[in-house]
Amino acid sequence: MLTKHNAHTMQTTLENKVSCSGVGLHSGSQINLVVYPAPADTGIVFKRTDVAAKQALIPALYDNVCDTRLGTTIRNRHGVTVSTIEHLMAAFWGVGIDNAIVELDGPEVPIMDGSSEPFVFMLECAHIAQLSKARRTLRILKAVEVREGESVARITPNLEMEEGCIMGIEIQFNDKVIKRQVSEYDFRETTFKKALARARTFCFEQEVNALRQMGRALGGSLDNAIVVGAEGVLNEGGLRYNDEFVRHKALDCLGDLFLAGYRIDARLDFLRPGHGINNKLLRAVFADKTAFAITEPGKIEVIFPYVQEAIQAYA
């Protein structure tokens, strides 16, 4: 296992390949998934084994996102897609995996139990391998904010440019079960596994029939999602956390933001987040070359020379 120090300084992958299978939430198809180790600087790359080999690879990057309705979908230049990637991406972030090849024989990551916990367990069983190259991180140098209807996403530098990720999040629903939930997570003090991994995706009972008529949620059930009815949660056993809804939204945010291709040193704040605004935030950050720098332990690698002045302002 990695030491805490090494986990923060060197890139990682898996020691062994690991696999799982399950139903796709929206397709309803049975999907087989295998995660393989990968060399440094590979990042997370999906590979469809049910299409021609030269069209199969889809890097898990923000600018490959093509659809954010009811999940995050990425697409390569050949038009090949993989959907519902956010829970697995959150698990990679949470476990500390930088590089992996994810093979699957269908168009969607299995939903498993609707959380990241099965993926965290799977990746931990494969064990983490340290690579010989330093881990780079995305350091935010100035505030970037995006809005979409009633939703707001904002990213700001950590105080004194400290390393790590802090997230504040608020959700609001016009129902008597979820209502308003607010939380904050300092991932320098807590872990993804402890705070968020078990939080499941959720939907409202009255939405289910409409989704299925649209050809969505065909694999959805009380085994892989929280279903909220007029009088409460329909799942036997109820909630895993009393604020499971906001925790799952935070999980989604981390999975979506790992599509930056780097871990992020910043404070993140979300009001009514969703996959669309999460991707919009990343696109806004990378569109402003003065808003960020790519760093390595012990040094700052400035992609754009005029960012140096901004870095020094926080030094």
HELIX and SHEET records of a PDB file:
HELIX    1   1 LYS A    4  THR A    9  1                                   6    
HELIX    2   2 ALA A   53  GLN A   55  5                                   3    
HELIX    3   3 TYR A   62  ASN A   64  5                                   3    
HELIX    4   4 GLU A   86  VAL A   95  1                                  10    
HELIX    5   5 GLU A  117  ALA A  126  1                                  10    
HELIX    6   6 LEU A  159  MET A  161  5                                   3    
HELIX    7   7 PHE A  192  ALA A  195  1                                   4    
HELIX    8   8 GLU A  205  GLN A  213  1                                   9    
HELIX    9   9 GLU A  244  LEU A  257  1                                  14    
HELIX   10  10 PHE A  258  ALA A  260  5                                   3    
HELIX   11  11 HIS A  275  ALA A  287  1                                  13    
HELIX   12  12 PRO A  305  VAL A  307  5                                   3    
HELIX   13  13 GLN A  308  TYR A  314  1                                   7    
SHEET    1   A 2 MET A  10  LEU A  14  0                                        
SHEET    2   A 2 ILE A 128  ALA A 134 -1                                        
SHEET    1   B 5 VAL A  18  VAL A  23  0                                        
SHEET    2   B 5 GLN A  30  PRO A  37 -1                                        
SHEET    3   B 5 ALA A 100  LEU A 104 -1                                        
SHEET    4   B 5 ILE A  44  ARG A  48  1                                        
SHEET    5   B 5 LEU A  57  PRO A  59 -1                                        
SHEET    1   C 3 VAL A  65  ASP A  67  0                                        
SHEET    2   C 3 THR A  73  ARG A  75 -1                                        
SHEET    3   C 3 THR A  81  VAL A  82 -1                                        
SHEET    1   D 6 VAL A 144  GLU A 148  0                                        
SHEET    2   D 6 SER A 151  THR A 156 -1                                        
SHEET    3   D 6 ARG A 263  LEU A 271 -1                                        
SHEET    4   D 6 THR A 137  ILE A 140  1                                        
SHEET    5   D 6 PHE A 292  GLU A 296 -1                                        
SHEET    6   D 6 LYS A 299  GLU A 301 -1                                        
SHEET    1   E 5 VAL A 144  GLU A 148  0                                        
SHEET    2   E 5 SER A 151  THR A 156 -1                                        
SHEET    3   E 5 ARG A 263  LEU A 271 -1                                        
SHEET    4   E 5 CYS A 165  GLN A 172  1                                        
SHEET    5   E 5 ARG A 180  ASP A 186 -1                                        
SHEET    1   F 2 PHE A 202  PHE A 204  0                                        
SHEET    2   F 2 ILE A 226  VAL A 228  1                                        
END                                                                             
